[in-house]
Amino acid sequence: MRKYSAFAVAREAFRHHKGWERAWASPEPKSSYDVVIVGAGGHGLASAYYLGKNFGITNVAVIEKGWLGGGNTGRNTTIIRSNYLQDPSAAIYEKARSLYETLSQDLNYNIMFSPRGVIMLAQTHHEVRGYVRTAHANALQGVNTRFIDKHEVKKLVPIMNIEGPRYPVLGGLWQPRGGTARHDAVAWGYARACSDMGMDIIQQTEVTGVRREGGAVSGVETTRGFIGCKKLGVVVAGHSGVVAEMAGFRLPLESVPLQALVSEPIKPCMDVVVMANTVHGYLSQSDKGEMVIGGGTDSHNNYTQRGSFHHVEETVRALVETFPMLSRLKMLRQWGGIVDVTGDRSPILSKTPVEGVFINCGWGTGGFKAIPGSGWGFAELMAKGHSPLTAEFGMERFREGRFIDESVAAGVAH
Ligand SMILES: Cc1cc2nc3c(=O)[nH]c(=O)nc-3n(C[C@H](O)[C@H](O)[C@H](O)COP(=O)(O)OP(=O)(O)OC[C@H]3O[C@@H](n4cnc5c(N)ncnc54)[C@H](O)[C@@H]3O)c2cc1C
């Protein structure tokens, strides 16, 4: 595949842009592969990419029932941070954040990583204690965060009202190299690199069954027929329970819609990402000028991938005290994605009871930030049978009571 470069743009300008190749191929499925990954979201594509890049395993198919990146990967609010409390979480999220720093160069695809900084507001004394504790934990883990006072918060975000009557801002957990990236570009960049290594990305093909022989996986039934494989990676986020059932095991997670919305575009007014977990909302400003606003999950399990009016009202109402200017903005669009939430709010990257089947799920409301680290660790787990990055995230932890409690870092946040 031709490299993207300033030279290539100049060359194509002279040729009326007729020489660009398709970013990835759309091949017919082969009868079998060494590895099949179900789900062409960020995590599935990154897993395939690092299988090829780090382990030379390229006889791989990524099977997607819709279009690649059309699940949560293309629906999230793109916040990237690694300020989690527990050591295994900090390790995988910081690995991901550090890979994001150079991902555009690595993939030769501009993923628009913008390390503009992330503040998690403390608006109760309980939150102050929690975030000071996280800042101490992060210092020990080598993650660059610190607790800042309300004056520093105001300096970073002048549009904020820090003296609100109900929830005054008391300070915040500040991660200066957190930020955002273009979500579609992350999926597209990985897809292009996978295709370039000879992997098959098979879209519009649903996996409908998992075939087993003698307790081990032998392939998947799909809407385009049977595809054999030696190893199967299930990376389908909100539909993990459905595919696990096809393979004959159950997962300790719930599927719920998570919603977000954007305002009309306005002039630049906020150049950091702000999360307000007590009032339950968070926002950043996109390059187009829209305020990108995230809310909470639906209160009941369901698979409806869309927004609802009362969420817009609840989320904006919650944020208006701290961001009074929001009350003057028109909201343009809203949407939802189906997220997979575990009891301890940490992901599952694990072998399963079926030999050769591996599962990567449970990223819940906050897995976009983890994509490169998750793909790195999951590829190692699939290739070698173990990975230091994923060792603590096995599904047996729920049976053994070894929870990785991230309810403060990930319960409502993203
Ligand atoms: C509104 C919203 C806001 C969010 N905000 C943030 C944020 O700011 N920061 C952050 O870090 N995270 C955020 N997240 C979470 C993040 O988007 C997800 O954790 C992450 O994208 C999950 O990626 P994935 O690749 O596992 O799943 P997905 O991108 O959902 O990919 C799974 C794919 O599997 C496919 N699939 C399912 N079943 C089958 C089948 N049977 N056969 C074939 N294919 C199948 C689906 O079509 C889908 O494309 C947010 C999520 C939402 C919904």
The ligand as an ORCA input file, in Angstrom:
! r2SCAN-3c Opt
* xyz 0 1
  C     -21.978      7.446     23.821
  C     -20.675      6.798     24.189
  C     -19.649      7.584     24.699
  C     -18.422      6.996     25.050
  N     -17.399      7.807     25.424
  C     -16.172      7.289     25.655
  C     -15.078      8.141     25.929
  O     -15.194      9.369     25.938
  N     -13.862      7.575     26.172
  C     -13.693      6.214     26.161
  O     -12.581      5.766     26.441
  N     -14.714      5.370     25.859
  C     -15.949      5.870     25.603
  N     -16.997      5.040     25.285
  C     -16.800      3.584     25.293
  C     -16.122      3.087     24.025
  O     -16.790      3.612     22.892
  C     -16.132      1.567     23.956
  O     -15.638      1.013     25.158
  C     -15.250      1.067     22.817
  O     -15.493      1.770     21.626
  C     -15.493     -0.400     22.599
  O     -14.826     -0.778     21.422
  P     -15.011     -2.237     20.853
  O     -14.120     -2.356     19.688
  O     -14.861     -3.211     21.966
  O     -16.547     -2.285     20.477
  P     -17.374     -1.764     19.173
  O     -16.742     -0.554     18.580
  O     -18.796     -1.668     19.598
  O     -17.143     -2.938     18.169
  C     -17.777     -4.193     18.300
  C     -18.219     -4.610     16.910
  O     -18.691     -5.947     16.966
  C     -19.683     -6.061     15.978
  N     -20.482     -7.263     16.258
  C     -21.324     -7.482     17.299
  N     -21.887     -8.699     17.194
  C     -21.383     -9.265     16.069
  C     -21.574    -10.523     15.419
  N     -22.412    -11.452     15.907
  N     -20.905    -10.771     14.261
  C     -20.043     -9.846     13.736
  N     -19.826     -8.651     14.312
  C     -20.484     -8.358     15.467
  C     -20.465     -4.769     16.098
  O     -21.209     -4.492     14.927
  C     -19.355     -3.766     16.361
  O     -18.927     -3.090     15.199
  C     -18.245      5.590     24.929
  C     -19.287      4.792     24.424
  C     -20.483      5.392     24.041
  C     -21.580      4.521     23.486
*
